[in-house]
Amino acid sequence: MSKPKEKHDSSDGILESGPTSLKPDTNGERRAENATVGPSGSEPNSVPESFPPVYRADFRNYPPGGHLGGEDISPERLFHFLEKWAEKLTPEPQPSAPVPSSPDSGPSLVLIFLKILPVICGVGFIASLFWDFQGALYFPWSTEPIDISGLLRMITVTGLVGFGTNWLAIKMLFYPRQKRPILGQGLIPSRKDRIVLKLGEQISKEIINSELILEQIRKSGLISRHRERLTDSLRGVIDHPEFRTDIIEVSKHYINQFLRSRQFQDRVKDFVKGIDFENVGVLEGGILKVYKMLTGDEDISKRLQEVIENLTFRMEKYDNKLIEYLQSIPDALEEQSDAVENFALNAIVFLVEQVNVQNVIVDNLQRFDEARLERLLWRSTSDQLQYIQYLGCLLGLIGGLFIWLPLESIVVTGVLGLLVWGLDVLLMKTASSKKQSKSSSD
């Protein structure tokens, strides 16, 4: 038969004792029948199936050593609380600045012209098989006629040779992909491991390192913005009536679980058993004797143990104190903003330093096969490689003119080269002055 409910105010009125109904457990020890269970009657240590596998572990030994009651305290309700409010606490993600793409200047007239030259040379060479220049030409600066016999074939052949050698040189960068007995292997496939190692080393030293990341984060003000947004989100969540109700209920739930936990009760029982009730002080002894006389209960220790097993924590008195404490957190974050931001910066740098950037780059690039690596390099350097390839035809044509008229070709080529260089310098200065004037006006 259960005993009537007794309330233990102890001047604070936060603990009360309910009906005691004891029965032996599997170990032969007496425990309160109102053992802790999870929400909706779930098992004490069950975890929602919606949680990731990493959370659905065996929590019977949580916290480590069972300092908060060991297997009697279930984390299920806490996980439900965190799952509900963590998403609302996280600030809304802001769209990041778009990554500038490589400028697309469209088809270049110079490149189009260079691409036409090999076709012209090919057609000219075929035509020279059936017809070619004959005779001689007179120039004002020359007293003797200059022979032009076979000029078409000579110029077209040198142009095609220039184009062919550059085309072959570019192809030899990538081919053969596999090592061959006679032809060997392309430059990039044969030096792939060395290229990858050097690339990873230089990127980790010059591009991605803790100092540069820290500097970029400071310049962008990223941590300051996120701290302010987190503070605003935290205020909104704390002021939410439903959050206040939930956190009070969760706190009350786990305090009561702790009070009813086997480990806590066993420790208190051991403490009570160690009290010598016959040799306490005069006032305390008198009170105990009066209690025995009124209740007829001779075993005070046993009665105290039963009361302890049914302690219940009442949260009402501490509701406002808990909310006031939570409301002070955003203000504390603002007051200690510098310390918070420095801590975040140091944490980021620590995490970056733990990552071996060079190994990450090397491991990823080494997974590229020769064909994929070729596509990667060709996409990033396509225009430049095409310029080199087709420029060989123009240089071959000029070389043919050097063979035909060595002295005159040197003079003409030198003059044209100076004109092109001067025009290039003029255009560069004009563009630089326009850029400076625009920046000063802004």
RODO-2510 file (C-alpha; in nm, 4 decimals, decimal comma):
residues 442
     n   res          X          Y          Z
     1     m     0,0000     0,0000     0,0000
     2     s     0,1436     0,3329    -0,1039
     3     k     0,2002     0,5979     0,1537
     4     p     0,0384     0,9416     0,1316
     5     k     0,2229     1,2043    -0,0632
     6     e     0,4558     1,4169     0,1418
     7     k     0,5947     1,7525     0,0428
     8     h     0,9400     1,8651     0,1484
     9     d     0,9657     2,2389     0,1142
    10     s     1,3061     2,2945     0,2763
    11     s     1,2387     2,6700     0,2577
    12     d     1,2663     2,6705    -0,1241
    13     g     0,9689     2,4554    -0,2133
    14     i     1,1351     2,2929    -0,5101
    15     l     1,1431     1,9245    -0,4078
    16     e     0,8424     1,7096    -0,3372
    17     s     0,8009     1,3401    -0,2633
    18     g     0,5302     1,1357    -0,4338
    19     p     0,3855     0,7925    -0,3489
    20     t     0,6395     0,5240    -0,2852
    21     s     0,5907     0,1888    -0,4534
    22     l     0,9010    -0,0243    -0,4278
    23     k     0,9723    -0,3613    -0,5811
    24     p     1,2870    -0,5676    -0,6154
    25     d     1,4829    -0,5336    -0,9393
    26     t     1,6901    -0,7997    -1,1143
    27     n     1,9770    -0,7447    -0,8725
    28     g     1,7579    -0,7900    -0,5695
    29     e     1,7724    -0,4232    -0,4799
    30     r     1,4683    -0,2083    -0,4117
    31     r     1,3974     0,0644    -0,6678
    32     a     1,1216     0,3135    -0,7248
    33     e     0,8640     0,1845    -0,9696
    34     n     0,8392     0,5207    -1,1398
    35     a     1,1652     0,4686    -1,3316
    36     t     1,2522     0,7199    -1,5956
    37     v     1,1285     0,6587    -1,9470
    38     g     1,1585     0,8666    -2,2590
    39     p     0,8818     1,0746    -2,4114
    40     s     0,5690     0,8898    -2,5184
    41     g     0,6643     0,5838    -2,3168
    42     s     0,9780     0,5041    -2,5159
    43     e     1,2641     0,3104    -2,3681
    44     p     1,5015     0,5061    -2,1434
    45     n     1,7979     0,4903    -2,3776
    46     s     1,6209     0,4885    -2,7127
    47     v     1,7094     0,7500    -2,9739
    48     p     1,4793     0,8700    -3,2534
    49     e     1,5252     0,6857    -3,5822
    50     s     1,5354     1,0248    -3,7574
    51     f     1,8742     1,0955    -3,6054
    52     p     2,1873     1,0102    -3,8063
    53     p     2,3552     0,6779    -3,7208
    54     v     2,6307     0,8588    -3,5336
    55     y     2,3716     0,9716    -3,2761
    56     r     2,1926     0,6369    -3,2531
    57     a     2,4673     0,4822    -3,0429
    58     d     2,4525     0,3056    -2,7085
    59     f     2,4069     0,5849    -2,4543
    60     r     2,4044     0,3651    -2,1476
    61     n     2,7552     0,4821    -2,0673
    62     y     2,6812     0,8485    -2,1446
    63     p     2,8123     1,0711    -1,9948
    64     p     3,1482     0,8902    -1,9631
    65     g     3,1712     0,7279    -1,6251
    66     g     2,7997     0,7810    -1,5618
    67     h     2,8539     1,0903    -1,3492
    68     l     2,5009     1,2115    -1,4203
    69     g     2,3220     0,8912    -1,3441
    70     g     2,4694     0,6499    -1,5961
    71     e     2,2179     0,4332    -1,7805
    72     d     1,9136     0,5934    -1,6115
    73     i     1,9412     0,9217    -1,8061
    74     s     1,8183     0,9131    -2,1644
    75     p     1,9360     1,1772    -2,4166
    76     e     1,6337     1,1273    -2,6409
    77     r     1,4395     1,4314    -2,5251
    78     l     1,7476     1,6520    -2,5502
    79     f     1,8007     1,5399    -2,9105
    80     h     1,4397     1,6195    -2,9941
    81     f     1,4856     1,9656    -2,8431
    82     l     1,8078     2,0310    -3,0351
    83     e     1,6601     1,8975    -3,3578
    84     k     1,3654     2,1338    -3,3243
    85     w     1,5535     2,4556    -3,2415
    86     a     1,9009     2,4188    -3,3966
    87     e     1,7721     2,4932    -3,7453
    88     k     1,5884     2,8046    -3,6237
    89     l     1,8995     2,9212    -3,4418
    90     t     2,1187     2,8894    -3,7512
    91     p     2,1178     3,2184    -3,9453
    92     e     1,9712     3,2188    -4,2942
    93     p     2,2519     3,1584    -4,5463
    94     q     2,3269     3,4559    -4,7643
    95     p     2,4127     3,4115    -5,1311
    96     s     2,7868     3,4215    -5,1803
    97     a     2,9487     3,6555    -5,4248
    98     p     2,9605     3,5047    -5,7732
    99     v     3,2963     3,3695    -5,8763
   100     p     3,4272     3,5744    -6,1680
   101     s     3,4398     3,3640    -6,4802
   102     s     3,7143     3,3818    -6,7359
   103     p     3,6476     3,6644    -6,9795
   104     d     3,5137     3,5460    -7,3119
   105     s     3,6445     3,7846    -7,5721
   106     g     3,4899     3,5900    -7,8582
   107     p     3,6726     3,4845    -8,1722
   108     s     3,9903     3,6865    -8,2282
   109     l     4,0455     3,8292    -8,5762
   110     v     4,4175     3,7620    -8,5446
   111     l     4,3550     3,3968    -8,4563
   112     i     4,1096     3,3616    -8,7441
   113     f     4,3718     3,5019    -8,9814
   114     l     4,6377     3,2672    -8,8446
   115     k     4,4050     2,9692    -8,8888
   116     i     4,3532     3,0582    -9,2545
   117     l     4,7267     3,0693    -9,3326
   118     p     4,7885     2,6896    -9,3194
   119     v     4,4965     2,6391    -9,5584
   120     i     4,6394     2,8964    -9,7986
   121     c     4,9834     2,7363    -9,7755
   122     g     4,8388     2,3916    -9,8384
   123     v     4,6465     2,5097   -10,1443
   124     g     4,9538     2,6984   -10,2692
   125     f     5,1777     2,3957   -10,2283
   126     i     4,9385     2,1770   -10,4272
   127     a     4,9187     2,4469   -10,6961
   128     s     5,3001     2,4658   -10,7098
   129     l     5,3084     2,1035   -10,8210
   130     f     5,1451     2,2116   -11,1458
   131     w     5,2513     2,5739   -11,1773
   132     d     5,5077     2,8053   -11,0172
   133     f     5,6633     3,1447   -11,0694
   134     q     5,9214     3,1715   -11,3468
   135     g     6,1642     3,4430   -11,4538
   136     a     6,3051     3,7368   -11,2562
   137     l     6,1976     4,0675   -11,1014
   138     y     6,3726     4,4047   -11,0955
   139     f     6,3658     4,6106   -10,7724
   140     p     6,4614     4,9809   -10,7537
   141     w     6,7379     4,9190   -10,4996
   142     s     6,8897     4,6302   -10,6960
   143     t     7,0953     4,6579   -11,0155
   144     e     7,0514     4,2926   -11,1010
   145     p     6,7291     4,0990   -11,1534
   146     i     6,6110     3,8754   -10,8695
   147     d     6,5085     3,5239   -10,9671
   148     i     6,1565     3,4223   -10,8600
   149     s     6,1580     3,0721   -11,0029
   150     g     6,0043     2,8214   -10,7546
   151     l     5,9116     3,1020   -10,5105
   152     l     5,5555     2,9737   -10,4536
   153     r     5,6682     2,6253   -10,3527
   154     m     5,9509     2,7562   -10,1337
   155     i     5,7280     2,9919    -9,9333
   156     t     5,4372     2,7487    -9,8964
   157     v     5,6683     2,4666    -9,7886
   158     t     5,8370     2,6768    -9,5188
   159     g     5,4941     2,7909    -9,3974
   160     l     5,3675     2,4336    -9,3729
   161     v     5,6887     2,3232    -9,2017
   162     g     5,6508     2,6005    -8,9419
   163     f     5,2883     2,5038    -8,8782
   164     g     5,3693     2,1316    -8,8694
   165     t     5,6566     2,1636    -8,6232
   166     n     5,4488     2,3694    -8,3783
   167     w     5,1533     2,1334    -8,4133
   168     l     5,3800     1,8353    -8,3469
   169     a     5,5434     2,0078    -8,0480
   170     i     5,2041     2,0727    -7,8865
   171     k     5,0885     1,7169    -7,9506
   172     m     5,4105     1,5862    -7,7973
   173     l     5,3091     1,7544    -7,4729
   174     f     5,0284     1,4982    -7,4338
   175     y     5,1069     1,2078    -7,6682
   176     p     5,1841     0,9234    -7,6557
   177     r     4,9890     0,8844    -7,3321
   178     q     5,1458     0,5461    -7,2588
   179     k     5,5183     0,4844    -7,2863
   180     r     5,6094     0,3339    -7,6252
   181     p     5,9291     0,1414    -7,7134
   182     i     6,0393     0,3822    -7,9883
   183     l     5,8150     0,6889    -7,9680
   184     g     5,8536     0,7227    -7,5918
   185     q     5,5900     0,9131    -7,3929
   186     g     5,4472     1,2636    -7,3979
   187     l     5,6033     1,5297    -7,1777
   188     i     5,3079     1,5767    -6,9416
   189     p     5,2212     1,2040    -6,9002
   190     s     5,5865     1,1169    -6,8363
   191     r     5,6260     1,3976    -6,5816
   192     k     5,2765     1,3712    -6,4357
   193     d     5,3827     1,2796    -6,0811
   194     r     5,6482     1,5518    -6,0698
   195     i     5,4072     1,8122    -6,2107
   196     v     5,1394     1,7147    -5,9584
   197     l     5,3820     1,7299    -5,6641
   198     k     5,5206     2,0688    -5,7655
   199     l     5,1727     2,2051    -5,8317
   200     g     5,0474     2,0904    -5,4913
   201     e     5,3565     2,2300    -5,3191
   202     q     5,3299     2,5722    -5,4811
   203     i     4,9531     2,6020    -5,4262
   204     s     4,9867     2,5090    -5,0584
   205     k     5,2679     2,7635    -5,0124
   206     e     5,1566     3,0555    -5,2257
   207     i     4,7783     3,0292    -5,2669
   208     i     4,6123     2,8284    -4,9888
   209     n     4,7790     2,8684    -4,6493
   210     s     4,6670     2,9751    -4,3038
   211     e     4,8075     3,3285    -4,3307
   212     l     4,6312     3,4050    -4,6586
   213     i     4,3041     3,2525    -4,5386
   214     l     4,3198     3,4511    -4,2146
   215     e     4,3914     3,7717    -4,4052
   216     q     4,1035     3,7098    -4,6460
   217     i     3,8599     3,6379    -4,3612
   218     r     3,9619     3,9589    -4,1842
   219     k     3,9257     4,1675    -4,4991
   220     s     3,5845     4,0238    -4,5807
   221     g     3,4455     4,0781    -4,2279
   222     l     3,2889     3,7327    -4,2544
   223     i     3,3096     3,6452    -3,8857
   224     s     3,1726     3,9825    -3,7724
   225     r     2,8716     3,9493    -4,0007
   226     h     2,7985     3,5947    -3,8914
   227     r     2,8412     3,6826    -3,5238
   228     e     2,5867     3,9640    -3,5579
   229     r     2,3449     3,7391    -3,7444
   230     l     2,3886     3,4618    -3,4871
   231     t     2,3253     3,7082    -3,2044
   232     d     2,0041     3,8288    -3,3697
   233     s     1,8889     3,4716    -3,4298
   234     l     1,9678     3,3813    -3,0697
   235     r     1,7604     3,6730    -2,9405
   236     g     1,4693     3,5719    -3,1603
   237     v     1,4793     3,2116    -3,0426
   238     i     1,5095     3,3011    -2,6733
   239     d     1,2161     3,5429    -2,6981
   240     h     1,0010     3,2764    -2,8627
   241     p     0,7363     3,1577    -2,6095
   242     e     0,7492     2,8017    -2,7371
   243     f     1,1270     2,7872    -2,6888
   244     r     1,0941     2,9075    -2,3301
   245     t     0,8354     2,6419    -2,2580
   246     d     1,0458     2,3721    -2,4201
   247     i     1,3709     2,4548    -2,2424
   248     i     1,1975     2,4740    -1,9035
   249     e     1,0356     2,1358    -1,9621
   250     v     1,3614     1,9811    -2,0814
   251     s     1,5515     2,1196    -1,7812
   252     k     1,2872     1,9923    -1,5418
   253     h     1,2833     1,6548    -1,7139
   254     y     1,6579     1,5962    -1,6854
   255     i     1,6875     1,7264    -1,3308
   256     n     1,4156     1,4828    -1,2265
   257     q     1,5867     1,2053    -1,4191
   258     f     1,9052     1,2853    -1,2335
   259     l     1,7293     1,2842    -0,8957
   260     r     1,5673     0,9504    -0,9786
   261     s     1,8780     0,7974    -1,1265
   262     r     2,0035     0,4885    -0,9551
   263     q     2,3554     0,6170    -0,9067
   264     f     2,2423     0,9401    -0,7399
   265     q     1,9981     0,7616    -0,5109
   266     d     2,2548     0,4983    -0,4181
   267     r     2,5024     0,7683    -0,3213
   268     v     2,2447     0,9523    -0,1087
   269     k     2,1355     0,6259     0,0528
   270     d     2,4938     0,5461     0,1420
   271     f     2,5247     0,8922     0,2949
   272     v     2,2021     0,8528     0,4966
   273     k     2,3048     0,5091     0,6184
   274     g     2,6232     0,6609     0,7527
   275     i     2,4356     0,9056     0,9792
   276     d     2,4229     0,8101     1,3469
   277     f     2,0712     0,9295     1,4339
   278     e     2,1191     0,8423     1,8004
   279     n     2,4131     1,0783     1,8445
   280     v     2,3000     1,3904     1,6578
   281     g     2,2717     1,7275     1,8280
   282     v     2,0239     1,7978     2,1097
   283     l     1,7771     1,9939     1,8949
   284     e     1,7930     1,7507     1,6034
   285     g     1,7639     1,4534     1,8372
   286     g     1,4576     1,6007     2,0031
   287     i     1,2884     1,6590     1,6702
   288     l     1,3588     1,3006     1,5621
   289     k     1,2143     1,1616     1,8857
   290     v     0,8969     1,3652     1,8418
   291     y     0,8684     1,2394     1,4816
   292     k     0,9079     0,8765     1,5954
   293     m     0,6456     0,9222     1,8650
   294     l     0,3924     1,0761     1,6250
   295     t     0,4466     0,8399     1,3301
   296     g     0,5486     0,5240     1,5107
   297     d     0,8291     0,4829     1,2549
   298     e     1,1398     0,3538     1,4286
   299     d     1,3542     0,3183     1,1135
   300     i     1,4245     0,6811     1,0218
   301     s     1,6981     0,5809     0,7765
   302     k     1,4604     0,3556     0,5832
   303     r     1,1945     0,6256     0,5701
   304     l     1,4427     0,8849     0,4412
   305     q     1,5514     0,6460     0,1688
   306     e     1,1918     0,6044     0,0537
   307     v     1,1463     0,9813     0,0460
   308     i     1,4653     1,0261    -0,1549
   309     e     1,3471     0,7717    -0,4124
   310     n     1,0416     0,9860    -0,4842
   311     l     1,1932     1,3334    -0,4938
   312     t     1,0536     1,5528    -0,7705
   313     f     1,2069     1,8814    -0,8834
   314     r     0,9756     2,1794    -0,9235
   315     m     1,0999     2,4305    -1,1790
   316     e     0,8492     2,7116    -1,1301
   317     k     1,0629     2,9165    -0,8947
   318     y     1,3559     2,9165    -1,1378
   319     d     1,1715     2,9817    -1,4638
   320     n     1,2452     3,3535    -1,4677
   321     k     1,6049     3,3054    -1,3554
   322     l     1,6680     3,0608    -1,6392
   323     i     1,5127     3,2919    -1,8997
   324     e     1,7042     3,5924    -1,7638
   325     y     2,0263     3,3968    -1,7919
   326     l     1,9499     3,2947    -2,1503
   327     q     1,8601     3,6539    -2,2415
   328     s     2,1982     3,7689    -2,1123
   329     i     2,3868     3,5446    -2,3573
   330     p     2,3384     3,7662    -2,6702
   331     d     2,4464     4,0748    -2,4745
   332     a     2,7527     3,8881    -2,3490
   333     l     2,8385     3,7899    -2,7066
   334     e     2,8225     4,1546    -2,8112
   335     e     3,0284     4,2727    -2,5147
   336     q     3,2922     4,0092    -2,5837
   337     s     3,2704     4,0424    -2,9624
   338     d     3,6457     4,0829    -3,0079
   339     a     3,7216     3,7767    -2,7983
   340     v     3,4547     3,5725    -2,9785
   341     e     3,5848     3,6732    -3,3218
   342     n     3,9461     3,6041    -3,2257
   343     f     3,8443     3,2647    -3,0934
   344     a     3,6609     3,1879    -3,4182
   345     l     3,9595     3,3014    -3,6254
   346     n     4,1992     3,0887    -3,4231
   347     a     3,9650     2,7913    -3,4532
   348     i     3,9475     2,8306    -3,8314
   349     v     4,3244     2,8633    -3,8614
   350     f     4,3699     2,5582    -3,6401
   351     l     4,1368     2,3540    -3,8607
   352     v     4,3071     2,4743    -4,1790
   353     e     4,6485     2,3864    -4,0393
   354     q     4,5275     2,0355    -3,9615
   355     v     4,4446     1,9846    -4,3290
   356     n     4,7449     1,9034    -4,5455
   357     v     4,6473     2,1071    -4,8507
   358     q     4,9368     1,9729    -5,0533
   359     n     4,8285     1,6131    -4,9960
   360     v     4,4675     1,6973    -5,0842
   361     i     4,5722     1,8567    -5,4148
   362     v     4,8196     1,5817    -5,4982
   363     d     4,5744     1,3021    -5,4174
   364     n     4,3019     1,4552    -5,6340
   365     l     4,5289     1,5311    -5,9294
   366     q     4,6849     1,1864    -5,9197
   367     r     4,3391     1,0390    -5,9718
   368     f     4,3256     1,2145    -6,3082
   369     d     4,4143     0,9852    -6,5952
   370     e     4,6172     1,1212    -6,8864
   371     a     4,3104     1,1967    -7,0988
   372     r     4,1384     1,3897    -6,8202
   373     l     4,4543     1,5836    -6,7394
   374     e     4,4908     1,6715    -7,1074
   375     r     4,1329     1,8020    -7,1220
   376     l     4,1913     2,0068    -6,8070
   377     l     4,5065     2,1704    -6,9427
   378     w     4,3627     2,2181    -7,2907
   379     r     4,0475     2,3907    -7,1587
   380     s     4,2563     2,6335    -6,9539
   381     t     4,5162     2,7085    -7,2241
   382     s     4,3276     2,6411    -7,5463
   383     d     4,3582     2,9890    -7,7000
   384     q     4,7263     3,0246    -7,6128
   385     l     4,8150     2,6830    -7,7544
   386     q     4,6242     2,7588    -8,0735
   387     y     4,8116     3,0875    -8,1124
   388     i     5,1418     2,9021    -8,0779
   389     q     5,0336     2,6319    -8,3191
   390     y     4,9102     2,8583    -8,6001
   391     l     5,1752     3,1236    -8,5458
   392     g     5,4263     2,8680    -8,6665
   393     c     5,2820     2,8976    -9,0174
   394     l     5,3360     3,2757    -9,0233
   395     l     5,6902     3,2381    -8,8928
   396     g     5,7547     2,9732    -9,1572
   397     l     5,6383     3,2100    -9,4308
   398     i     5,8729     3,4780    -9,2996
   399     g     6,1511     3,2198    -9,2910
   400     g     6,0872     3,1456    -9,6581
   401     l     6,1246     3,5145    -9,7398
   402     f     6,4579     3,5162    -9,5509
   403     i     6,5775     3,2349    -9,7741
   404     w     6,4667     3,4208   -10,0877
   405     l     6,5830     3,7742    -9,9947
   406     p     6,7998     3,7603    -9,6801
   407     l     6,9062     4,1277    -9,6573
   408     e     6,5769     4,2807    -9,7589
   409     s     6,3839     4,0451    -9,5255
   410     i     6,5983     4,1487    -9,2271
   411     v     6,5301     4,5180    -9,2926
   412     v     6,1581     4,4780    -9,3549
   413     t     6,1097     4,2433    -9,0583
   414     g     6,3006     4,4794    -8,8268
   415     v     6,0938     4,7816    -8,9299
   416     l     5,7642     4,5941    -8,8964
   417     g     5,8725     4,4578    -8,5575
   418     l     5,9501     4,8073    -8,4261
   419     l     5,6157     4,9384    -8,5510
   420     v     5,4229     4,6579    -8,3820
   421     w     5,6165     4,7033    -8,0558
   422     g     5,5584     5,0818    -8,0544
   423     l     5,1865     5,0400    -8,1225
   424     d     5,1605     4,7871    -7,8404
   425     v     5,3309     5,0238    -7,5914
   426     l     5,1021     5,3101    -7,6952
   427     l     4,7882     5,1022    -7,6488
   428     m     4,9080     4,9812    -7,3069
   429     k     4,9702     5,3367    -7,1838
   430     t     4,6303     5,4500    -7,3103
   431     a     4,4512     5,1655    -7,1330
   432     s     4,6462     5,2281    -6,8105
   433     s     4,5628     5,6010    -6,8074
   434     k     4,1936     5,5267    -6,8641
   435     k     4,1956     5,2795    -6,5767
   436     q     4,3624     5,5278    -6,3406
   437     s     4,1199     5,8066    -6,4305
   438     k     3,8246     5,5747    -6,3729
   439     s     3,9524     5,4628    -6,0321
   440     s     4,0168     5,8233    -5,9236
   441     s     3,6659     5,9300    -6,0258
   442     d     3,5155     5,6424    -5,8252
***
